[in-house]
Each structure stands twice: as structure tokens, then as C-alpha cells.
Amino acid sequence: MYAVVQVRGVVNTRQDIKDTLKMLRLHHINHCVLVADTPENLGMIRKVQDYVAYGEVDAATLETLLKTRGRVIGDDPLTDEYIKSNSTFSGIIEFAQALAKGESKLRDIPGLKPVLRLHPPRKGYKTTKRTFVQGGALGYYGPEINTLLYKMR
């Protein structure tokens, strides 16, 4: 499971990049989506890697994100009671663990919004013009995406 966060805006970019971001449901800066580890998704992520930060997300970070930023239809927060009444999971913790292992999808919870609207990271981005390897905020983070997502909770 990959977490993809849009870091840069799309003004003066090519139309195919804008279309790919739209297909990933990334319409604004600091929005995050969770995508499965498939060749199709990886191809889309690699196409927009100069505008996003991405990496493998773990269960603990997923749990924190779903508790703080998970929303259902009506912009109500995601709760354990909602998950318990609308799915087979007992709560957010169990759902986050199944999601991290790839045993479930976000669609398993009816009404759960697929986009997580995050805060800007505490202490800010390093720079939005260089890759993570070069000391910036773009591209592939690997497991370090969890620290970025924790700062954006």
C-alpha cells in the first residue's frame, strides 16, 4: 500500500500530468490518497513523481491518519462505531491493519471518502523543488513517508 501526497501545484504543467493527478484523485496540495501496489498505479505515480511524495505506509500511520483525517459522507469524522456498524471490522485499528496488509480496500467501508485532506507538515517542507534523495520533499520516500505523514496528521 502506497501513500501519495501532492506537494506541488499544477500551474504551468503539461496536460497529461494534470490528467494523471486527477486520476489519482489529487486535486489540491497536501491531499493524500492510498493506492494499492499494482503496476498501473506505480506507472501513474512515476509519471507525477515531480509533483508528489510517495512511499510505503505502515499500519500505525494508517491508524493515526484514519482517526484524525478520515471522513465519511457529510464531512463527519470516521469513528470506531461507524466502522463497526457498516463493516465486518471491529474498529479503526483492525481496519488499518487489514488495509496495510492489502487484505481490504477503502471501498470496504461505505461512505468513506478516498482522499485525506492533511495539514501542511509541521516545520514545513524542506524544499518543493528537489527530490527526497537530494534533500527536498519530492519523489520516493520509502518507509520515511511515515514520518512525513505523521508531521501532516
NORNORLIN-V841582 format. One line per field, one symbol per residue. ss: DSSP state (2 for helix, 1 for strand, 0 for the rest). phi: phi as a letter, one per 30 degrees, with the letter a starting at -180 (. if undefined). burial: I if it has 24 or more other ideal C-beta (glycine too) atoms within 12 Angstrom, else O. Layout:
# NORNORLIN-V841582
ss=???
phi=???
burial=???
This chain:
# NORNORLIN-V841582
ss=011111000000002222222220000000111110002222222220000111110022222222222011000110022222220000022222222220000222000100111000000000000010000001110222222222200
phi=.ccbcdccdcdicdddddddddddiccbdicbbcbddcdddddddddcddbbcbldccdddddddddccdbcdjhdddbddddddcadddlddddddddddidbbdddcdidddccccddddiiddaccbddddjcbcidcidddddddddce
burial=IIIIIIIIOIOOOOOOIOOIIOOIIIOOIIIIIIIIOOOOIOOIIOIIIIIIIIIIIIIOIIIIIIIOIIIIOOOOOIOOOIIOOOIOIOIIOIIIOIIIOOOIOIOOIOOIIIIIIIOOIOOOIOOIOOOIOOOOIIIIIOOOIIIIIIIII
